[in-house]
Amino acid sequence: MSKYLTFPDVVFKDHRLLLAALTDIGFPIAEEGKNLPLYGYQGDPRPETAEIVVRRQHIGHASNDVGFTRTPDGYAPIISEFDQRTVLGGAFIPRLRTAYGEQVVQEVRRRLHGTAIRRLEGQTIQITVRY
Amino acid sequence: MPEIEFTIDSTTGELQLHVKGIAGPACDDVVRLARELLGKPATEQATAEYQLRTHVRPQVQARRSG
């Protein structure tokens, strides 16, 4: 049996793996709670709330808070257009998605008691899990 | 040996996975696990191998008695 699945949406289904992915890309400190307020770079409250928040102090002096709000499909990022362009050289979302994907692979490997072989081909990461 | 091949495009973070060599409900278990961790896939495509294995009909031969 053989199947292909693709996941293009920017949503993070698993709470624990999202926190681990944030740590992997350099943001180990995140607040967790319900309807946490988000603040802009001048300390101004923003209209959105989130369940996971990386405060601007841990991102950069000109940054806003970055949040993740819970939706039926998982945690969706709330990030300003400015921060999308500047945080991690404008690669915050791609790097977080990549780190989350790698966390997912390790979780699958653990649950299936398998082994993983990782290869890097240019910009593409290929990981084979055998079990 | 069954295997799952994950491909991550690090420029976008988009993930693709290919489940190979797993027969019957075991494949669906892997797909369920992927959905649990990654959400609903945008595309899900059974390959030729999948079609071949899932459409094999059992053959029953009548025994002659006497």
N, CA and C atoms of all chains as a GROMACS GRO file, in nm:
protein
  591
    1MET      N    1   0.083  -0.119   0.000
    1MET     CA    2   0.000   0.000   0.000
    1MET      C    3   0.088   0.125   0.000
    2SER      N    4   0.044   0.225  -0.068
    2SER     CA    5   0.129   0.340  -0.084
    2SER      C    6   0.042   0.464  -0.102
    3LYS      N    7   0.080   0.572  -0.036
    3LYS     CA    8  -0.001   0.693  -0.043
    3LYS      C    9   0.086   0.816  -0.035
    4TYR      N   10   0.046   0.922  -0.103
    4TYR     CA   11   0.111   1.052  -0.092
    4TYR      C   12   0.017   1.148  -0.020
    5LEU      N   13   0.071   1.223   0.074
    5LEU     CA   14  -0.008   1.326   0.139
    5LEU      C   15   0.071   1.456   0.139
    6THR      N   16   0.005   1.568   0.114
    6THR     CA   17   0.075   1.698   0.119
    6THR      C   18   0.003   1.791   0.217
    7PHE      N   19   0.083   1.873   0.287
    7PHE     CA   20   0.028   1.961   0.391
    7PHE      C   21   0.078   2.105   0.366
    8PRO      N   22   0.010   2.181   0.282
    8PRO     CA   23   0.059   2.316   0.250
    8PRO      C   24   0.013   2.424   0.349
    9ASP      N   25  -0.086   2.397   0.434
    9ASP     CA   26  -0.140   2.503   0.520
    9ASP      C   27  -0.046   2.536   0.635
   10VAL      N   28  -0.045   2.664   0.674
   10VAL     CA   29   0.037   2.708   0.786
   10VAL      C   30  -0.046   2.694   0.913
   11VAL      N   31  -0.046   2.573   0.966
   11VAL     CA   32  -0.118   2.546   1.090
   11VAL      C   33  -0.043   2.435   1.162
   12PHE      N   34  -0.040   2.445   1.293
   12PHE     CA   35   0.039   2.350   1.372
   12PHE      C   36  -0.056   2.273   1.462
   13LYS      N   37  -0.070   2.145   1.433
   13LYS     CA   38  -0.177   2.068   1.497
   13LYS      C   39  -0.146   2.036   1.643
   14ASP      N   40  -0.022   2.005   1.671
   14ASP     CA   41   0.012   1.952   1.805
   14ASP      C   42   0.080   2.061   1.890
   15HIS      N   43   0.021   2.086   2.005
   15HIS     CA   44   0.068   2.190   2.097
   15HIS      C   45   0.212   2.167   2.142
   16ARG      N   46   0.241   2.044   2.185
   16ARG     CA   47   0.375   2.013   2.239
   16ARG      C   48   0.482   2.023   2.129
   17LEU      N   49   0.451   1.973   2.011
   17LEU     CA   50   0.549   1.978   1.902
   17LEU      C   51   0.570   2.121   1.853
   18LEU      N   52   0.466   2.204   1.862
   18LEU     CA   53   0.482   2.345   1.825
   18LEU      C   54   0.579   2.414   1.921
   19LEU      N   55   0.563   2.389   2.052
   19LEU     CA   56   0.656   2.449   2.149
   19LEU      C   57   0.799   2.400   2.126
   20ALA      N   58   0.812   2.272   2.095
   20ALA     CA   59   0.947   2.216   2.068
   20ALA      C   60   1.007   2.280   1.943
   21ALA      N   61   0.924   2.302   1.842
   21ALA     CA   62   0.973   2.364   1.717
   21ALA      C   63   1.015   2.508   1.743
   22LEU      N   64   0.938   2.580   1.825
   22LEU     CA   65   0.976   2.717   1.860
   22LEU      C   66   1.112   2.718   1.930
   23THR      N   67   1.132   2.625   2.020
   23THR     CA   68   1.262   2.613   2.089
   23THR      C   69   1.373   2.587   1.988
   24ASP      N   70   1.347   2.497   1.893
   24ASP     CA   71   1.449   2.461   1.793
   24ASP      C   72   1.495   2.582   1.710
   25ILE      N   73   1.404   2.677   1.686
   25ILE     CA   74   1.444   2.792   1.604
   25ILE      C   75   1.485   2.912   1.688
   26GLY      N   76   1.498   2.890   1.820
   26GLY     CA   77   1.556   2.994   1.905
   26GLY      C   78   1.458   3.073   1.990
   27PHE      N   79   1.336   3.020   2.006
   27PHE     CA   80   1.238   3.088   2.091
   27PHE      C   81   1.186   2.992   2.198
   28PRO      N   82   1.268   2.968   2.300
   28PRO     CA   83   1.229   2.868   2.401
   28PRO      C   84   1.129   2.919   2.504
   29ILE      N   85   1.108   3.050   2.508
   29ILE     CA   86   1.019   3.106   2.611
   29ILE      C   87   0.888   3.148   2.546
   30ALA      N   88   0.780   3.078   2.584
   30ALA     CA   89   0.649   3.112   2.531
   30ALA      C   90   0.548   3.107   2.645
   31GLU      N   91   0.456   3.200   2.644
   31GLU     CA   92   0.348   3.199   2.743
   31GLU      C   93   0.234   3.114   2.690
   32GLU      N   94   0.168   3.044   2.782
   32GLU     CA   95   0.055   2.962   2.742
   32GLU      C   96  -0.066   2.998   2.828
   33GLY      N   97  -0.182   2.999   2.771
   33GLY     CA   98  -0.303   3.031   2.846
   33GLY      C   99  -0.419   3.049   2.750
   34LYS      N  100  -0.529   3.100   2.804
   34LYS     CA  101  -0.647   3.122   2.720
   34LYS      C  102  -0.662   3.270   2.692
   35ASN      N  103  -0.686   3.304   2.568
   35ASN     CA  104  -0.711   3.444   2.529
   35ASN      C  105  -0.607   3.541   2.584
   36LEU      N  106  -0.482   3.505   2.566
   36LEU     CA  107  -0.374   3.593   2.613
   36LEU      C  108  -0.369   3.717   2.524
   37PRO      N  109  -0.352   3.835   2.585
   37PRO     CA  110  -0.344   3.956   2.502
   37PRO      C  111  -0.212   3.963   2.426
   38LEU      N  112  -0.217   4.028   2.311
   38LEU     CA  113  -0.097   4.050   2.230
   38LEU      C  114  -0.066   4.199   2.229
   39TYR      N  115   0.063   4.231   2.232
   39TYR     CA  116   0.104   4.372   2.234
   39TYR      C  117   0.194   4.402   2.116
   40GLY      N  118   0.183   4.525   2.069
   40GLY     CA  119   0.268   4.572   1.961
   40GLY      C  120   0.403   4.618   2.013
   41TYR      N  121   0.490   4.663   1.923
   41TYR     CA  122   0.628   4.694   1.962
   41TYR      C  123   0.639   4.812   2.059
   42GLN      N  124   0.533   4.896   2.067
   42GLN     CA  125   0.535   5.008   2.162
   42GLN      C  126   0.457   4.975   2.289
   43GLY      N  127   0.419   4.849   2.304
   43GLY     CA  128   0.342   4.809   2.421
   43GLY      C  129   0.193   4.833   2.404
   44ASP      N  130   0.153   4.868   2.284
   44ASP     CA  131   0.012   4.893   2.257
   44ASP      C  132  -0.063   4.761   2.240
   45PRO      N  133  -0.179   4.748   2.305
   45PRO     CA  134  -0.254   4.623   2.291
   45PRO      C  135  -0.309   4.606   2.150
   46ARG      N  136  -0.304   4.485   2.103
   46ARG     CA  137  -0.358   4.455   1.971
   46ARG      C  138  -0.494   4.387   1.987
   47PRO      N  139  -0.575   4.391   1.885
   47PRO     CA  140  -0.710   4.335   1.901
   47PRO      C  141  -0.714   4.183   1.915
   48GLU      N  142  -0.610   4.115   1.869
   48GLU     CA  143  -0.614   3.970   1.870
   48GLU      C  144  -0.570   3.913   2.005
   49THR      N  145  -0.615   3.793   2.034
   49THR     CA  146  -0.566   3.718   2.150
   49THR      C  147  -0.515   3.583   2.098
   50ALA      N  148  -0.441   3.514   2.185
   50ALA     CA  149  -0.384   3.386   2.142
   50ALA      C  150  -0.369   3.293   2.261
   51GLU      N  151  -0.344   3.168   2.232
   51GLU     CA  152  -0.326   3.066   2.337
   51GLU      C  153  -0.177   3.039   2.364
   52ILE      N  154  -0.094   3.070   2.268
   52ILE     CA  155   0.053   3.060   2.286
   52ILE      C  156   0.111   3.193   2.236
   53VAL      N  157   0.196   3.254   2.319
   53VAL     CA  158   0.252   3.384   2.280
   53VAL      C  159   0.402   3.388   2.306
   54VAL      N  160   0.477   3.430   2.204
   54VAL     CA  161   0.618   3.463   2.223
   54VAL      C  162   0.622   3.615   2.234
   55ARG      N  163   0.663   3.663   2.351
   55ARG     CA  164   0.664   3.808   2.374
   55ARG      C  165   0.774   3.876   2.294
   56ARG      N  166   0.747   4.000   2.259
   56ARG     CA  167   0.837   4.075   2.172
   56ARG      C  168   0.977   4.089   2.231
   57GLN      N  169   0.986   4.090   2.367
   57GLN     CA  170   1.118   4.102   2.432
   57GLN      C  171   1.210   3.986   2.392
   58HIS      N  172   1.150   3.871   2.358
   58HIS     CA  173   1.228   3.754   2.321
   58HIS      C  174   1.250   3.743   2.170
   59ILE      N  175   1.199   3.841   2.097
   59ILE     CA  176   1.211   3.834   1.950
   59ILE      C  177   1.308   3.940   1.900
   60GLY      N  178   1.277   4.066   1.928
   60GLY     CA  179   1.364   4.174   1.882
   60GLY      C  180   1.306   4.306   1.928
   61HIS      N  181   1.389   4.409   1.939
   61HIS     CA  182   1.344   4.534   2.001
   61HIS      C  183   1.234   4.604   1.921
   62ALA      N  184   1.230   4.580   1.791
   62ALA     CA  185   1.127   4.647   1.710
   62ALA      C  186   1.010   4.553   1.676
   63SER      N  187   1.012   4.436   1.738
   63SER     CA  188   0.911   4.336   1.702
   63SER      C  189   0.783   4.351   1.785
   64ASN      N  190   0.679   4.289   1.734
   64ASN     CA  191   0.552   4.276   1.806
   64ASN      C  192   0.548   4.135   1.865
   65ASP      N  193   0.453   4.114   1.957
   65ASP     CA  194   0.433   3.977   2.005
   65ASP      C  195   0.392   3.888   1.887
   66VAL      N  196   0.433   3.762   1.894
   66VAL     CA  197   0.387   3.663   1.796
   66VAL      C  198   0.301   3.562   1.872
   67GLY      N  199   0.181   3.541   1.821
   67GLY     CA  200   0.090   3.451   1.890
   67GLY      C  201   0.046   3.335   1.803
   68PHE      N  202  -0.014   3.238   1.870
   68PHE     CA  203  -0.073   3.123   1.800
   68PHE      C  204  -0.211   3.102   1.860
   69THR      N  205  -0.311   3.113   1.775
   69THR     CA  206  -0.447   3.099   1.822
   69THR      C  207  -0.503   2.963   1.784
   70ARG      N  208  -0.578   2.907   1.876
   70ARG     CA  209  -0.630   2.772   1.853
   70ARG      C  210  -0.750   2.778   1.759
   71THR      N  211  -0.746   2.696   1.656
   71THR     CA  212  -0.858   2.685   1.561
   71THR      C  213  -0.895   2.537   1.554
   72PRO      N  214  -1.006   2.504   1.492
   72PRO     CA  215  -1.042   2.362   1.480
   72PRO      C  216  -0.935   2.280   1.408
   73ASP      N  217  -0.854   2.345   1.324
   73ASP     CA  218  -0.751   2.272   1.248
   73ASP      C  219  -0.616   2.268   1.318
   74GLY      N  220  -0.602   2.343   1.427
   74GLY     CA  221  -0.474   2.348   1.497
   74GLY      C  222  -0.440   2.491   1.535
   75TYR      N  223  -0.313   2.516   1.566
   75TYR     CA  224  -0.271   2.649   1.608
   75TYR      C  225  -0.225   2.730   1.485
   76ALA      N  226  -0.291   2.843   1.465
   76ALA     CA  227  -0.258   2.929   1.350
   76ALA      C  228  -0.177   3.048   1.399
   77PRO      N  229  -0.071   3.086   1.328
   77PRO     CA  230   0.012   3.198   1.374
   77PRO      C  231  -0.055   3.333   1.355
   78ILE      N  232  -0.029   3.421   1.452
   78ILE     CA  233  -0.069   3.562   1.438
   78ILE      C  234   0.061   3.641   1.442
   79ILE      N  235   0.102   3.690   1.329
   79ILE     CA  236   0.230   3.758   1.317
   79ILE      C  237   0.214   3.877   1.224
   80SER      N  238   0.268   3.990   1.266
   80SER     CA  239   0.250   4.110   1.185
   80SER      C  240   0.326   4.097   1.053
   81GLU      N  241   0.284   4.178   0.959
   81GLU     CA  242   0.350   4.177   0.828
   81GLU      C  243   0.497   4.219   0.844
   82PHE      N  244   0.521   4.315   0.934
   82PHE     CA  245   0.659   4.360   0.961
   82PHE      C  246   0.744   4.245   1.012
   83ASP      N  247   0.691   4.171   1.108
   83ASP     CA  248   0.769   4.061   1.165
   83ASP      C  249   0.790   3.947   1.066
   84GLN      N  250   0.691   3.927   0.981
   84GLN     CA  251   0.710   3.823   0.876
   84GLN      C  252   0.828   3.859   0.787
   85ARG      N  253   0.849   3.989   0.765
   85ARG     CA  254   0.958   4.033   0.678
   85ARG      C  255   1.092   4.037   0.749
   86THR      N  256   1.092   4.049   0.882
   86THR     CA  257   1.218   4.078   0.952
   86THR      C  258   1.267   3.967   1.046
   87VAL      N  259   1.177   3.899   1.116
   87VAL     CA  260   1.222   3.800   1.215
   87VAL      C  261   1.290   3.683   1.143
   88LEU      N  262   1.407   3.647   1.191
   88LEU     CA  263   1.489   3.541   1.129
   88LEU      C  264   1.512   3.570   0.980
   89GLY      N  265   1.540   3.693   0.952
   89GLY     CA  266   1.567   3.731   0.813
   89GLY      C  267   1.447   3.712   0.722
   90GLY      N  268   1.329   3.720   0.779
   90GLY     CA  269   1.207   3.704   0.699
   90GLY      C  270   1.167   3.559   0.680
   91ALA      N  271   1.233   3.470   0.754
   91ALA     CA  272   1.206   3.326   0.735
   91ALA      C  273   1.143   3.262   0.859
   92PHE      N  274   1.077   3.343   0.942
   92PHE     CA  275   1.020   3.287   1.065
   92PHE      C  276   0.924   3.171   1.036
   93ILE      N  277   0.826   3.197   0.951
   93ILE     CA  278   0.724   3.094   0.924
   93ILE      C  279   0.785   2.972   0.854
   94PRO      N  280   0.862   2.988   0.746
   94PRO     CA  281   0.923   2.868   0.685
   94PRO      C  282   1.011   2.789   0.782
   95ARG      N  283   1.088   2.862   0.863
   95ARG     CA  284   1.176   2.788   0.957
   95ARG      C  285   1.096   2.719   1.066
   96LEU      N  286   0.988   2.783   1.111
   96LEU     CA  287   0.904   2.717   1.212
   96LEU      C  288   0.836   2.595   1.153
   97ARG      N  289   0.786   2.608   1.032
   97ARG     CA  290   0.720   2.493   0.968
   97ARG      C  291   0.819   2.378   0.947
   98THR      N  292   0.940   2.413   0.907
   98THR     CA  293   1.042   2.310   0.885
   98THR      C  294   1.075   2.241   1.018
   99ALA      N  295   1.095   2.320   1.124
   99ALA     CA  296   1.127   2.262   1.255
   99ALA      C  297   1.011   2.177   1.306
  100TYR      N  298   0.887   2.224   1.282
  100TYR     CA  299   0.770   2.147   1.324
  100TYR      C  300   0.765   2.014   1.247
  101GLY      N  301   0.791   2.020   1.118
  101GLY     CA  302   0.793   1.898   1.037
  101GLY      C  303   0.895   1.798   1.089
  102GLU      N  304   1.012   1.848   1.127
  102GLU     CA  305   1.116   1.757   1.178
  102GLU      C  306   1.074   1.699   1.314
  103GLN      N  307   1.004   1.778   1.394
  103GLN     CA  308   0.952   1.726   1.522
  103GLN      C  309   0.847   1.616   1.496
  104VAL      N  310   0.764   1.639   1.395
  104VAL     CA  311   0.663   1.538   1.360
  104VAL      C  312   0.730   1.407   1.320
  105VAL      N  313   0.834   1.418   1.239
  105VAL     CA  314   0.904   1.297   1.195
  105VAL      C  315   0.958   1.220   1.316
  106GLN      N  316   1.018   1.291   1.410
  106GLN     CA  317   1.074   1.225   1.527
  106GLN      C  318   0.963   1.162   1.613
  107GLU      N  319   0.848   1.228   1.620
  107GLU     CA  320   0.736   1.174   1.696
  107GLU      C  321   0.683   1.045   1.630
  108VAL      N  322   0.673   1.047   1.497
  108VAL     CA  323   0.628   0.928   1.423
  108VAL      C  324   0.728   0.814   1.445
  109ARG      N  325   0.857   0.847   1.435
  109ARG     CA  326   0.961   0.744   1.456
  109ARG      C  327   0.950   0.684   1.596
  110ARG      N  328   0.930   0.769   1.696
  110ARG     CA  329   0.918   0.720   1.836
  110ARG      C  330   0.797   0.629   1.850
  111ARG      N  331   0.683   0.674   1.798
  111ARG     CA  332   0.559   0.597   1.818
  111ARG      C  333   0.562   0.464   1.744
  112LEU      N  334   0.633   0.461   1.632
  112LEU     CA  335   0.639   0.336   1.555
  112LEU      C  336   0.762   0.252   1.593
  113HIS      N  337   0.840   0.300   1.689
  113HIS     CA  338   0.962   0.231   1.732
  113HIS      C  339   1.053   0.205   1.613
  114GLY      N  340   1.069   0.306   1.530
  114GLY     CA  341   1.146   0.288   1.408
  114GLY      C  342   1.280   0.359   1.411
  115THR      N  343   1.342   0.362   1.295
  115THR     CA  344   1.469   0.433   1.279
  115THR      C  345   1.450   0.540   1.171
  116ALA      N  346   1.532   0.644   1.178
  116ALA     CA  347   1.519   0.751   1.079
  116ALA      C  348   1.654   0.780   1.015
  117ILE      N  349   1.650   0.800   0.885
  117ILE     CA  350   1.771   0.841   0.812
  117ILE      C  351   1.740   0.976   0.746
  118ARG      N  352   1.825   1.075   0.776
  118ARG     CA  353   1.801   1.211   0.728
  118ARG      C  354   1.903   1.247   0.621
  119ARG      N  355   1.853   1.304   0.509
  119ARG     CA  356   1.943   1.348   0.402
  119ARG      C  357   1.905   1.490   0.364
  120LEU      N  358   2.006   1.566   0.327
  120LEU     CA  359   1.980   1.704   0.283
  120LEU      C  360   2.021   1.714   0.137
  121GLU      N  361   1.926   1.748   0.053
  121GLU     CA  362   1.956   1.763  -0.090
  121GLU      C  363   1.918   1.905  -0.130
  122GLY      N  364   2.018   1.993  -0.133
  122GLY     CA  365   1.991   2.134  -0.160
  122GLY      C  366   1.908   2.191  -0.047
  123GLN      N  367   1.791   2.244  -0.082
  123GLN     CA  368   1.701   2.303   0.019
  123GLN      C  369   1.598   2.201   0.069
  124THR      N  370   1.611   2.078   0.022
  124THR     CA  371   1.511   1.978   0.056
  124THR      C  372   1.565   1.880   0.160
  125ILE      N  373   1.486   1.860   0.265
  125ILE     CA  374   1.522   1.764   0.369
  125ILE      C  375   1.440   1.638   0.343
  126GLN      N  376   1.510   1.526   0.332
  126GLN     CA  377   1.439   1.400   0.313
  126GLN      C  378   1.470   1.310   0.433
  127ILE      N  379   1.366   1.263   0.497
  127ILE     CA  380   1.384   1.175   0.613
  127ILE      C  381   1.301   1.048   0.589
  128THR      N  382   1.370   0.935   0.597
  128THR     CA  383   1.300   0.807   0.578
  128THR      C  384   1.290   0.738   0.714
  129VAL      N  385   1.166   0.705   0.751
  129VAL     CA  386   1.143   0.631   0.876
  129VAL      C  387   1.110   0.487   0.839
  130ARG      N  388   1.189   0.395   0.893
  130ARG     CA  389   1.163   0.251   0.870
  130ARG      C  390   1.125   0.189   1.003
  131TYR      N  391   1.034   0.094   0.997
  131TYR     CA  392   0.993   0.029   1.123
  131TYR      C  393   0.945  -0.113   1.097
  132MET      N  394   1.050  -0.401   0.409
  132MET     CA  395   1.028  -0.327   0.534
  132MET      C  396   0.945  -0.201   0.504
  133PRO      N  397   0.835  -0.180   0.581
  133PRO     CA  398   0.756  -0.060   0.557
  133PRO      C  399   0.834   0.067   0.587
  134GLU      N  400   0.806   0.170   0.511
  134GLU     CA  401   0.875   0.296   0.538
  134GLU      C  402   0.788   0.416   0.502
  135ILE      N  403   0.820   0.526   0.568
  135ILE     CA  404   0.752   0.652   0.541
  135ILE      C  405   0.859   0.751   0.500
  136GLU      N  406   0.842   0.809   0.384
  136GLU     CA  407   0.940   0.906   0.338
  136GLU      C  408   0.882   1.047   0.352
  137PHE      N  409   0.947   1.128   0.434
  137PHE     CA  410   0.905   1.267   0.454
  137PHE      C  411   0.994   1.357   0.370
  138THR      N  412   0.934   1.451   0.300
  138THR     CA  413   1.010   1.550   0.224
  138THR      C  414   0.967   1.688   0.271
  139ILE      N  415   1.064   1.766   0.321
  139ILE     CA  416   1.033   1.901   0.370
  139ILE      C  417   1.110   2.001   0.285
  140ASP      N  418   1.039   2.094   0.224
  140ASP     CA  419   1.102   2.202   0.150
  140ASP      C  420   1.136   2.312   0.251
  141SER      N  421   1.265   2.329   0.280
  141SER     CA  422   1.303   2.422   0.387
  141SER      C  423   1.283   2.569   0.349
  142THR      N  424   1.259   2.598   0.221
  142THR     CA  425   1.234   2.737   0.183
  142THR      C  426   1.090   2.779   0.215
  143THR      N  427   1.001   2.681   0.222
  143THR     CA  428   0.860   2.712   0.254
  143THR      C  429   0.812   2.640   0.380
  144GLY      N  430   0.880   2.530   0.412
  144GLY     CA  431   0.837   2.447   0.525
  144GLY      C  432   0.730   2.346   0.487
  145GLU      N  433   0.695   2.343   0.359
  145GLU     CA  434   0.589   2.250   0.317
  145GLU      C  435   0.637   2.106   0.328
  146LEU      N  436   0.548   2.023   0.378
  146LEU     CA  437   0.584   1.882   0.403
  146LEU      C  438   0.500   1.790   0.317
  147GLN      N  439   0.567   1.689   0.266
  147GLN     CA  440   0.499   1.585   0.188
  147GLN      C  441   0.539   1.453   0.248
  148LEU      N  442   0.447   1.359   0.253
  148LEU     CA  443   0.491   1.227   0.299
  148LEU      C  444   0.439   1.118   0.207
  149HIS      N  445   0.517   1.014   0.199
  149HIS     CA  446   0.488   0.901   0.111
  149HIS      C  447   0.498   0.774   0.194
  150VAL      N  448   0.387   0.707   0.208
  150VAL     CA  449   0.383   0.582   0.283
  150VAL      C  450   0.406   0.469   0.184
  151LYS      N  451   0.505   0.385   0.211
  151LYS     CA  452   0.540   0.281   0.113
  151LYS      C  453   0.538   0.142   0.176
  152GLY      N  454   0.490   0.048   0.099
  152GLY     CA  455   0.505  -0.094   0.135
  152GLY      C  456   0.430  -0.137   0.260
  153ILE      N  457   0.318  -0.073   0.287
  153ILE     CA  458   0.241  -0.112   0.405
  153ILE      C  459   0.104  -0.160   0.357
  154ALA      N  460   0.070  -0.281   0.393
  154ALA     CA  461  -0.052  -0.340   0.342
  154ALA      C  462  -0.170  -0.315   0.435
  155GLY      N  463  -0.287  -0.300   0.375
  155GLY     CA  464  -0.414  -0.299   0.446
  155GLY      C  465  -0.429  -0.189   0.549
  156PRO      N  466  -0.496  -0.222   0.662
  156PRO     CA  467  -0.530  -0.120   0.761
  156PRO      C  468  -0.407  -0.055   0.825
  157ALA      N  469  -0.292  -0.121   0.821
  157ALA     CA  470  -0.170  -0.063   0.881
  157ALA      C  471  -0.136   0.070   0.814
  158CYS      N  472  -0.163   0.081   0.683
  158CYS     CA  473  -0.136   0.206   0.611
  158CYS      C  474  -0.228   0.315   0.663
  159ASP      N  475  -0.354   0.279   0.686
  159ASP     CA  476  -0.449   0.379   0.736
  159ASP      C  477  -0.410   0.425   0.876
  160ASP      N  478  -0.350   0.335   0.955
  160ASP     CA  479  -0.302   0.374   1.089
  160ASP      C  480  -0.196   0.484   1.077
  161VAL      N  481  -0.106   0.468   0.983
  161VAL     CA  482   0.000   0.568   0.962
  161VAL      C  483  -0.062   0.700   0.915
  162VAL      N  484  -0.159   0.691   0.824
  162VAL     CA  485  -0.225   0.812   0.774
  162VAL      C  486  -0.298   0.883   0.889
  163ARG      N  487  -0.360   0.803   0.977
  163ARG     CA  488  -0.429   0.862   1.094
  163ARG      C  489  -0.330   0.936   1.184
  164LEU      N  490  -0.214   0.873   1.206
  164LEU     CA  491  -0.110   0.935   1.290
  164LEU      C  492  -0.063   1.066   1.227
  165ALA      N  493  -0.044   1.064   1.096
  165ALA     CA  494   0.000   1.186   1.025
  165ALA      C  495  -0.104   1.296   1.039
  166ARG      N  496  -0.231   1.258   1.028
  166ARG     CA  497  -0.338   1.358   1.042
  166ARG      C  498  -0.343   1.414   1.184
  167GLU      N  499  -0.318   1.326   1.281
  167GLU     CA  500  -0.321   1.370   1.421
  167GLU      C  501  -0.214   1.478   1.446
  168LEU      N  502  -0.098   1.463   1.382
  168LEU     CA  503   0.014   1.554   1.409
  168LEU      C  504   0.022   1.670   1.310
  169LEU      N  505  -0.031   1.648   1.189
  169LEU     CA  506  -0.014   1.749   1.083
  169LEU      C  507  -0.144   1.813   1.037
  170GLY      N  508  -0.256   1.755   1.078
  170GLY     CA  509  -0.384   1.808   1.034
  170GLY      C  510  -0.430   1.740   0.906
  171LYS      N  511  -0.531   1.800   0.849
  171LYS     CA  512  -0.589   1.740   0.728
  171LYS      C  513  -0.501   1.772   0.608
  172PRO      N  514  -0.461   1.671   0.533
  172PRO     CA  515  -0.379   1.701   0.415
  172PRO      C  516  -0.460   1.770   0.306
  173ALA      N  517  -0.391   1.853   0.228
  173ALA     CA  518  -0.458   1.919   0.116
  173ALA      C  519  -0.483   1.819   0.005
  174THR      N  520  -0.387   1.729  -0.013
  174THR     CA  521  -0.406   1.625  -0.114
  174THR      C  522  -0.369   1.491  -0.053
  175GLU      N  523  -0.440   1.391  -0.097
  175GLU     CA  524  -0.412   1.255  -0.052
  175GLU      C  525  -0.433   1.165  -0.173
  176GLN      N  526  -0.326   1.102  -0.214
  176GLN     CA  527  -0.332   1.030  -0.340
  176GLN      C  528  -0.282   0.888  -0.322
  177ALA      N  529  -0.367   0.793  -0.354
  177ALA     CA  530  -0.324   0.654  -0.350
  177ALA      C  531  -0.243   0.626  -0.475
  178THR      N  532  -0.131   0.558  -0.460
  178THR     CA  533  -0.048   0.529  -0.577
  178THR      C  534  -0.096   0.401  -0.645
  179ALA      N  535  -0.030   0.369  -0.755
  179ALA     CA  536  -0.067   0.248  -0.830
  179ALA      C  537  -0.054   0.125  -0.741
  180GLU      N  538   0.050   0.126  -0.656
  180GLU     CA  539   0.071   0.013  -0.566
  180GLU      C  540  -0.047  -0.004  -0.472
  181TYR      N  541  -0.097   0.111  -0.424
  181TYR     CA  542  -0.214   0.109  -0.335
  181TYR      C  543  -0.334   0.048  -0.407
  182GLN      N  544  -0.359   0.095  -0.529
  182GLN     CA  545  -0.473   0.045  -0.607
  182GLN      C  546  -0.462  -0.104  -0.630
  183LEU      N  547  -0.340  -0.146  -0.665
  183LEU     CA  548  -0.317  -0.287  -0.695
  183LEU      C  549  -0.351  -0.375  -0.575
  184ARG      N  550  -0.305  -0.333  -0.460
  184ARG     CA  551  -0.322  -0.418  -0.342
  184ARG      C  552  -0.463  -0.414  -0.285
  185THR      N  553  -0.530  -0.299  -0.302
  185THR     CA  554  -0.662  -0.292  -0.239
  185THR      C  555  -0.772  -0.345  -0.328
  186HIS      N  556  -0.741  -0.368  -0.454
  186HIS     CA  557  -0.846  -0.417  -0.542
  186HIS      C  558  -0.829  -0.564  -0.581
  187VAL      N  559  -0.741  -0.633  -0.512
  187VAL     CA  560  -0.728  -0.776  -0.537
  187VAL      C  561  -0.847  -0.847  -0.474
  188ARG      N  562  -0.916  -0.924  -0.554
  188ARG     CA  563  -1.031  -0.996  -0.501
  188ARG      C  564  -0.988  -1.135  -0.456
  189PRO      N  565  -1.041  -1.177  -0.342
  189PRO     CA  566  -1.006  -1.312  -0.298
  189PRO      C  567  -1.065  -1.415  -0.395
  190GLN      N  568  -0.987  -1.517  -0.421
  190GLN     CA  569  -1.036  -1.622  -0.510
  190GLN      C  570  -1.077  -1.743  -0.428
  191VAL      N  571  -1.196  -1.790  -0.450
  191VAL     CA  572  -1.246  -1.906  -0.375
  191VAL      C  573  -1.265  -2.018  -0.474
  192GLN      N  574  -1.204  -2.130  -0.446
  192GLN     CA  575  -1.222  -2.246  -0.534
  192GLN      C  576  -1.314  -2.346  -0.467
  193ALA      N  577  -1.413  -2.388  -0.542
  193ALA     CA  578  -1.504  -2.490  -0.488
  193ALA      C  579  -1.434  -2.625  -0.487
  194ARG      N  580  -1.448  -2.693  -0.378
  194ARG     CA  581  -1.387  -2.827  -0.370
  194ARG      C  582  -1.484  -2.931  -0.424
  195ARG      N  583  -1.428  -3.020  -0.496
  195ARG     CA  584  -1.513  -3.130  -0.542
  195ARG      C  585  -1.518  -3.236  -0.434
  196SER      N  586  -1.636  -3.280  -0.408
  196SER     CA  587  -1.644  -3.388  -0.307
  196SER      C  588  -1.673  -3.519  -0.377
  197GLY      N  589  -1.633  -3.627  -0.312
  197GLY     CA  590  -1.661  -3.761  -0.362
  197GLY      C  591  -1.561  -3.799  -0.460
   0.00000   0.00000   0.00000
